Amino acid sequence: LTESLGVERVATVVDSCCYGTSAPFSGECCHFSSSAYKNVLAAIPHLRDAWRFAQRAFGKTPARSAKDKTETWGEWLDRHEYESECKQAGSQSTAMWVVMGQFSWFLSCSYEQLRGYPAKVILDFLDSNDMDPRKMTSDSTTTLFRVHPSVSAFAHALAYGSEVRLGKAVGPIGPDRVIDGVAYDRVVIATEARAVPKVAPSVLVNGATDLFNSIQYQPSSIVIHQDASLMPTRRSDWRLFNIQQDEGQDMCQLTVWMNLYYPEATFDGDVFQTWNPFKRPANVLKDANFLRVVHTKATAQQL
């Protein structure tokens, strides 16, 4: 889409550091990079555990694949004997500890909410992103692209040639699709699920109101700051993505090192963006709160 819109993209680094007091490996950091070869070397101390996880996640048989399509992630964990390790951040499996932490921020949800996700969603993501450690035998690399200079360039390209009206109330929208005196051919409603019945009450089919009202959300917060205490203790462990998992916390904390993400930008010192901060950072530059949809097996079947 960005290519068709003529929006410039640039490659950026893809590396991460997983750490925290709930780590199953003596408080050390677990590093991942864009290089498969480096990841193999980093996995050597945890090779048996990583291989065990790979056999269960990627070594599929027809019977196992059928179960994967109907189970929640929690049911999948229980079936593969991870049940005592992943109900909270604490885990005896390094591979599963990393997976739970990564998906907590991928999906902006708690570990318990993650257990309710359809297993197929998580397994398909792992498979499509070549995360099978048994195949990491060459120095292949993973490249992450970002919009340049920022995502606002993408927003401007999408809105180019359109009339944008802000600060206006919308709804209720009837079958004639008239908004503010203008009849439209199509109306796309992009809002929180519970607002849909209020925005377009007359076009909902039977039962749809209950469906939209049943969608679950997880409150989230993001803070841009200059507090290095939310990063790994040793600067040498700092990576682009820094995922902290501590005992007593029901979600991970993700801190992005913005200097590494925008190497061409000039920052006044180190700048970080933290999702779900375990403590209020010092030197806050900006913060935001939002809601993120939490999918379950039930909502996936309803949709």
BARORO-708102 format. One line per field, with one value per residue: x, y, z of N, C-alpha, C in turn; chain. Coordinates in steps of 0.05 Angstrom, whole numbers. Layout:
% BARORO-708102
n_px	c(X|...)
n_py	c(Y|...)
n_pz	c(Z|...)
ca_px	c(X|...)
ca_py	c(Y|...)
ca_pz	c(Z|...)
c_px	c(X|...)
c_py	c(Y|...)
c_pz	c(Z|...)
kette	c(A|...)
This chain:
% BARORO-708102
n_px	c(16|38|76|45|22|63|94|151|195|241|294|301|333|325|322|322|315|303|284|284|255|226|250|272|326|371|369|396|401|363|378|357|364|365|393|394|434|462|421|417|465|456|416|438|450|399|381|357|307|286|283|246|200|196|184|133|105|114|122|79|22|-33|-75|-58|-58|-112|-131|-104|-134|-180|-171|-159|-104|-87|-108|-78|-27|-35|-44|6|36|53|25|34|70|59|16|25|76|121|162|188|207|248|239|182|174|195|162|111|121|133|85|50|60|56|0|-21|-40|-58|-24|-61|-105|-82|-79|-131|-136|-147|-111|-92|-84|-37|0|1|22|74|93|90|127|176|197|216|263|291|302|338|393|426|457|413|372|325|286|260|215|201|157|179|187|160|101|61|67|46|-8|-22|-16|-57|-102|-99|-128|-177|-235|-229|-263|-264|-279|-335|-399|-421|-473|-538|-530|-570|-605|-601|-552|-536|-498|-489|-519|-501|-505|-476|-441|-417|-404|-355|-344|-302|-288|-293|-320|-367|-389|-412|-468|-492|-476|-494|-549|-595|-580|-561|-559|-600|-581|-531|-520|-512|-466|-427|-427|-404|-351|-285|-240|-174|-145|-92|-28|20|83|127|192|252|277|323|321|281|301|344|393|448|479|501|466|422|373|334|279|259|240|210|196|167|161|97|73|22|26|74|128|143|197|218|276|284|324|352|314|302|353|371|351|358|367|358|395|383|322|260|206|154|111|59|85|120|129|120|153|210|222|182|159|115|50|1|-64|-102|-149|-146|-168|-187|-183|-221|-233|-288|-307|-281|-306|-358|-351)
n_py	c(-24|25|31|36|85|118|129|139|89|65|22|-7|-25|-91|-114|-141|-141|-184|-185|-184|-193|-240|-275|-338|-348|-331|-274|-252|-221|-236|-237|-218|-214|-187|-223|-290|-326|-303|-307|-362|-373|-344|-375|-422|-435|-447|-487|-539|-529|-492|-525|-562|-530|-515|-564|-573|-528|-523|-573|-603|-647|-676|-686|-656|-604|-597|-592|-546|-507|-501|-491|-448|-405|-414|-466|-493|-487|-515|-567|-579|-583|-535|-512|-498|-458|-411|-381|-335|-284|-310|-366|-431|-444|-418|-406|-403|-363|-319|-318|-307|-257|-227|-230|-206|-152|-146|-154|-120|-136|-172|-228|-267|-253|-263|-318|-330|-320|-343|-401|-411|-361|-342|-383|-384|-334|-339|-379|-354|-315|-339|-362|-410|-443|-487|-480|-440|-435|-409|-346|-311|-253|-210|-157|-96|-47|22|78|137|208|200|168|203|219|176|180|230|217|179|211|247|290|284|309|330|329|352|349|344|319|252|213|191|144|130|82|109|131|184|237|294|322|302|250|187|137|93|77|75|53|68|57|49|-14|-14|34|30|13|60|97|76|54|36|2|-45|-116|-169|-184|-162|-118|-139|-168|-128|-102|-141|-143|-143|-98|-75|-29|15|48|95|125|177|191|208|174|132|90|55|21|-36|-52|-50|-11|-34|-75|-52|-49|-42|-57|-68|-113|-121|-165|-174|-205|-209|-173|-167|-159|-148|-99|-54|-20|25|44|104|133|95|76|120|137|179|224|281|280|306|279|212|183|152|107|81|28|9|24|2|35|105|144|189|255|262|270|265|235|182|152|94|46|-24|-75|-139|-202|-264|-335|-341|-291|-292|-334|-313|-269)
n_pz	c(0|17|-23|-69|-59|-62|-17|20|46|96|116|180|243|271|329|396|468|520|586|660|727|729|696|672|675|713|715|672|606|548|482|416|345|278|249|233|244|288|325|331|357|404|425|441|497|512|481|482|506|468|423|440|444|390|365|384|367|311|289|258|254|218|256|299|277|268|320|336|309|337|390|448|462|514|523|487|509|557|537|517|561|586|624|679|676|648|664|690|687|704|687|673|625|578|524|521|558|532|486|510|531|485|455|490|485|430|423|460|512|573|604|619|587|538|539|526|473|404|389|338|315|340|330|274|264|286|251|200|205|204|252|270|306|289|236|233|208|173|154|147|143|177|157|178|158|160|155|123|132|180|208|196|143|115|131|108|54|47|56|14|-34|-13|23|86|146|210|281|281|298|286|263|289|235|180|136|87|86|96|117|153|115|67|19|17|-21|3|71|119|182|231|292|364|383|416|405|355|352|367|329|280|285|257|215|233|237|264|330|324|355|407|395|383|432|463|453|479|513|527|570|554|557|534|539|524|538|577|613|633|669|657|621|605|655|642|594|548|538|515|466|404|414|479|525|584|637|698|763|791|757|708|654|602|598|548|520|472|440|417|391|363|329|297|268|237|259|302|369|435|474|501|481|496|484|519|529|572|624|682|723|737|690|696|671|630|564|532|536|526|525|510|481|468|426|451|428|429|429|424|403|354|329|326|293)
ca_px	c(0|56|89|25|16|88|105|178|201|269|299|311|343|306|334|307|327|283|297|265|258|213|265|281|355|389|369|410|384|361|379|350|372|355|409|387|459|466|400|424|486|444|398|453|446|371|375|338|281|277|277|221|179|193|171|105|92|118|122|50|10|-61|-91|-50|-67|-141|-135|-94|-154|-204|-163|-148|-75|-85|-113|-54|-6|-41|-41|34|49|64|4|42|92|52|-8|35|100|142|163|212|215|258|225|155|175|200|138|90|128|131|57|36|61|44|-29|-28|-59|-46|-18|-86|-121|-68|-87|-158|-134|-146|-83|-85|-74|-10|17|4|41|101|101|93|151|200|208|223|292|304|309|357|419|441|458|391|365|298|287|236|213|184|150|198|202|144|75|43|69|27|-34|-26|-20|-84|-122|-94|-150|-203|-243|-228|-278|-259|-295|-363|-413|-430|-493|-540|-531|-592|-601|-596|-523|-534|-483|-486|-533|-489|-510|-452|-445|-408|-396|-337|-344|-277|-291|-295|-343|-391|-401|-425|-497|-501|-470|-510|-568|-616|-570|-550|-576|-608|-559|-505|-515|-499|-439|-409|-424|-389|-322|-270|-218|-154|-134|-63|-16|46|97|152|207|281|285|338|317|262|316|362|412|473|474|509|443|401|366|311|257|267|216|215|176|174|142|75|62|5|33|102|133|160|210|231|298|277|349|360|293|305|381|376|340|375|353|373|399|368|293|248|177|148|84|54|108|116|130|118|180|218|227|162|156|87|38|-25|-79|-119|-160|-139|-187|-177|-199|-224|-243|-316|-311|-271|-328|-381|-345)
ca_py	c(0|49|34|46|113|133|137|129|72|60|-1|-1|-48|-108|-129|-139|-151|-193|-186|-180|-209|-265|-290|-365|-352|-316|-245|-243|-212|-254|-219|-228|-195|-192|-244|-317|-338|-292|-318|-389|-371|-335|-396|-447|-443|-455|-502|-561|-517|-481|-547|-573|-512|-517|-589|-571|-506|-525|-601|-608|-670|-669|-686|-633|-580|-594|-582|-519|-489|-499|-486|-423|-407|-427|-494|-504|-488|-537|-593|-584|-584|-510|-500|-487|-440|-388|-366|-309|-280|-330|-390|-447|-447|-393|-401|-395|-337|-299|-317|-294|-228|-214|-228|-188|-125|-148|-152|-101|-149|-186|-256|-282|-248|-277|-347|-333|-316|-367|-411|-410|-334|-340|-403|-375|-311|-350|-394|-336|-298|-356|-363|-438|-444|-510|-472|-417|-446|-391|-318|-296|-230|-199|-128|-81|-22|42|101|159|210|190|156|224|219|156|191|251|204|167|232|265|293|281|331|321|346|344|363|343|295|235|194|164|141|113|66|126|138|213|248|323|331|291|222|173|110|74|88|58|61|60|67|27|-31|-7|59|25|14|88|111|66|35|25|-16|-69|-140|-180|-195|-148|-100|-155|-175|-105|-96|-162|-141|-134|-79|-72|-2|16|74|99|149|184|202|206|161|108|69|37|5|-55|-38|-45|2|-52|-92|-36|-56|-26|-65|-78|-124|-128|-181|-176|-219|-192|-157|-184|-154|-140|-71|-51|6|28|64|120|141|73|74|143|145|204|247|293|280|319|257|187|186|126|105|58|18|-3|28|-9|58|131|153|217|270|255|289|263|209|178|129|84|20|-43|-98|-166|-223|-289|-355|-336|-269|-301|-351|-296|-252)
ca_pz	c(0|18|-49|-88|-52|-65|9|24|69|100|133|207|256|284|351|421|493|539|613|681|751|726|676|682|671|730|712|648|584|524|459|389|325|251|238|243|254|315|342|337|377|429|435|449|525|516|456|488|510|443|405|450|436|361|359|390|352|282|280|257|241|212|280|316|264|273|348|336|298|354|418|456|468|540|520|473|529|575|523|513|588|594|640|704|671|633|673|697|672|712|670|673|597|567|498|526|572|511|470|525|533|459|447|508|474|403|424|481|530|595|599|621|562|517|541|514|444|388|386|310|309|349|316|246|264|290|227|178|209|204|279|277|311|275|209|235|204|155|163|135|160|177|154|185|144|172|138|127|157|202|199|186|114|106|136|88|28|47|55|-8|-52|1|40|114|165|238|302|275|308|264|272|278|206|171|111|64|88|95|139|151|91|43|16|9|-32|23|97|134|210|245|319|383|377|431|394|330|353|369|304|258|297|239|195|245|235|290|346|320|378|428|387|387|461|477|447|502|508|548|571|549|559|522|549|512|562|577|638|626|688|646|603|618|673|627|568|527|532|503|439|395|431|505|536|612|650|726|779|802|735|691|627|600|592|524|516|446|440|393|377|345|309|280|270|222|274|323|395|457|493|496|482|497|483|536|531|598|643|709|741|722|684|700|646|610|542|522|541|513|534|489|485|447|426|459|415|442|411|420|384|328|317|320|270)
c_px	c(17|69|70|19|41|100|132|181|231|272|309|319|320|321|319|322|304|296|276|268|244|227|274|311|371|391|385|390|385|359|371|356|359|370|402|411|464|445|405|445|474|427|412|449|417|361|354|310|269|268|250|198|174|178|141|91|93|118|94|43|-19|-78|-84|-59|-96|-146|-126|-116|-177|-196|-157|-118|-70|-89|-89|-31|-10|-36|-11|50|64|45|13|62|83|27|-1|61|121|140|189|223|223|243|197|154|178|174|115|95|124|101|41|37|52|15|-39|-47|-43|-40|-43|-104|-108|-75|-115|-158|-136|-117|-74|-73|-44|9|22|24|70|111|107|118|176|213|214|253|306|313|330|385|437|440|437|384|336|300|260|237|195|179|169|185|186|117|56|45|50|-2|-41|-31|-48|-106|-120|-118|-177|-209|-245|-243|-274|-276|-325|-375|-423|-450|-516|-543|-553|-586|-594|-567|-519|-519|-479|-497|-521|-495|-485|-458|-438|-400|-379|-336|-319|-277|-291|-321|-369|-404|-416|-456|-508|-497|-488|-530|-587|-606|-558|-570|-582|-584|-533|-499|-502|-471|-420|-405|-408|-359|-307|-247|-199|-143|-103|-53|12|58|123|168|237|292|297|334|296|275|332|384|438|467|481|486|421|397|343|286|267|243|223|191|184|153|121|62|46|9|63|104|151|171|225|252|295|302|357|339|294|334|387|366|360|359|371|376|383|338|280|218|169|118|81|77|101|117|128|147|185|222|208|159|127|76|11|-37|-98|-130|-152|-158|-173|-195|-199|-233|-273|-321|-302|-292|-351|-376|-343)
c_py	c(25|53|45|76|130|143|123|111|69|36|8|-27|-65|-124|-123|-150|-159|-197|-182|-199|-236|-283|-317|-369|-331|-286|-235|-235|-233|-236|-233|-206|-202|-215|-271|-330|-329|-303|-347|-390|-364|-357|-421|-454|-454|-474|-524|-551|-506|-503|-560|-556|-514|-542|-587|-549|-510|-553|-611|-634|-662|-667|-662|-607|-575|-583|-553|-499|-484|-490|-456|-427|-420|-457|-507|-507|-512|-564|-600|-581|-558|-497|-487|-464|-413|-374|-339|-306|-301|-355|-404|-451|-420|-386|-391|-368|-315|-296|-301|-264|-214|-210|-210|-159|-124|-141|-133|-113|-163|-215|-273|-278|-262|-307|-351|-329|-343|-376|-408|-382|-332|-359|-395|-352|-321|-364|-375|-318|-314|-357|-391|-439|-467|-502|-449|-427|-429|-363|-301|-274|-222|-169|-116|-55|-3|65|124|185|200|180|178|226|199|167|213|239|192|188|250|265|290|305|319|340|335|360|363|317|279|215|206|164|122|97|83|137|168|222|278|334|320|261|208|146|88|89|68|69|50|72|43|12|-23|18|54|26|42|104|102|46|22|5|-41|-92|-150|-192|-180|-130|-115|-162|-152|-99|-117|-160|-129|-116|-80|-44|-3|45|73|125|153|200|200|194|134|85|49|19|-16|-40|-31|-33|-17|-72|-77|-45|-38|-31|-78|-86|-134|-143|-185|-192|-200|-174|-176|-179|-147|-109|-70|-23|6|50|80|129|120|70|96|152|171|228|256|296|294|297|233|192|158|128|79|53|4|0|17|13|84|141|182|229|262|277|289|236|207|153|120|57|2|-67|-123|-187|-249|-310|-350|-313|-276|-317|-334|-279|-268)
c_pz	c(0|-9|-69|-84|-55|-39|13|49|71|119|160|221|268|305|377|444|511|566|634|704|749|706|688|681|687|724|688|626|561|500|433|369|298|238|250|255|283|334|350|359|404|442|445|478|530|493|461|491|484|424|414|441|405|352|363|372|322|272|279|243|235|237|297|303|268|300|350|327|317|383|422|460|495|539|506|492|548|562|519|539|595|615|666|701|660|641|683|682|679|696|674|645|586|541|503|541|551|494|484|527|507|451|466|497|445|403|445|501|553|587|600|597|538|516|528|484|429|384|357|303|317|334|287|244|267|264|204|180|213|232|289|281|297|247|209|232|185|165|147|154|157|176|161|171|160|151|144|117|181|191|189|155|102|108|115|61|26|44|31|-27|-39|18|69|132|193|257|297|286|284|276|286|247|198|146|87|64|85|121|134|124|65|42|5|-2|-12|48|112|163|224|273|338|379|391|421|368|332|356|343|281|268|278|218|206|242|263|305|344|343|401|421|392|416|475|472|471|494|532|548|569|552|546|532|534|533|557|602|631|646|679|624|618|633|658|600|544|520|518|474|429|411|456|521|564|623|680|741|791|781|716|661|626|598|568|523|490|449|414|378|357|323|289|280|256|237|295|349|416|479|485|500|480|495|498|536|558|618|670|730|724|716|692|672|624|589|532|531|529|524|512|497|462|449|435|446|431|421|404|400|357|314|310|295|245)
kette	c(A|A|A|A|A|A|A|A|A|A|A|A|A|A|A|A|A|A|A|A|A|A|A|A|A|A|A|A|A|A|A|A|A|A|A|A|A|A|A|A|A|A|A|A|A|A|A|A|A|A|A|A|A|A|A|A|A|A|A|A|A|A|A|A|A|A|A|A|A|A|A|A|A|A|A|A|A|A|A|A|A|A|A|A|A|A|A|A|A|A|A|A|A|A|A|A|A|A|A|A|A|A|A|A|A|A|A|A|A|A|A|A|A|A|A|A|A|A|A|A|A|A|A|A|A|A|A|A|A|A|A|A|A|A|A|A|A|A|A|A|A|A|A|A|A|A|A|A|A|A|A|A|A|A|A|A|A|A|A|A|A|A|A|A|A|A|A|A|A|A|A|A|A|A|A|A|A|A|A|A|A|A|A|A|A|A|A|A|A|A|A|A|A|A|A|A|A|A|A|A|A|A|A|A|A|A|A|A|A|A|A|A|A|A|A|A|A|A|A|A|A|A|A|A|A|A|A|A|A|A|A|A|A|A|A|A|A|A|A|A|A|A|A|A|A|A|A|A|A|A|A|A|A|A|A|A|A|A|A|A|A|A|A|A|A|A|A|A|A|A|A|A|A|A|A|A|A|A|A|A|A|A|A|A|A|A|A|A|A|A|A|A|A|A|A|A|A|A|A|A|A|A|A)
